[in-house]
Amino acid sequence: MPNEKNPLFRLIWYFWTKGKGKVWKEAHVQQFTKESLGALLDSSGFKPVEWRMFLLGMLMAVKGEKG
């Protein structure tokens, strides 16, 4: 998922939604940060066990296990 706190992602997203990506403007239903996603996992009974940041920190993935 996009890392909404990453300045590079925010800059690229801004220009993308002004040009070819107009269709995606306001497309994200929810915005997640590492903290908010970790809290969501916790509240669902999962424990985050591994975080991966990729594409210069613009995207993140989390691996969780039932805990």
Residue, then its C-alpha position, 0 to 999 in steps of 0.5 A: m500500500p502507499n506510504e502516505k507519509n513518504p514525501l516522494f510518494r506525495l510529490i509524485w501522487y500530486f503531479w500524477t493526479k494533475g495529469k494522466g492520473k486524474v481518474w485516481k484523484e481521491a481514489h484512496v478510500q483510506q490512508f494508512t501509515k505504519e502506525s495506523l496499519g499496525a493498530l488495525l492488525d492488533s485490533s484484528g487479533f494479528k501481530p505484525v512480524e515483518w515490515r517491508m518498504f520498497l520503491l524508495g519507501m513509497l510503498m509498504a507491505v506487512k506480514g502478520e500472524k495470528g497472535 
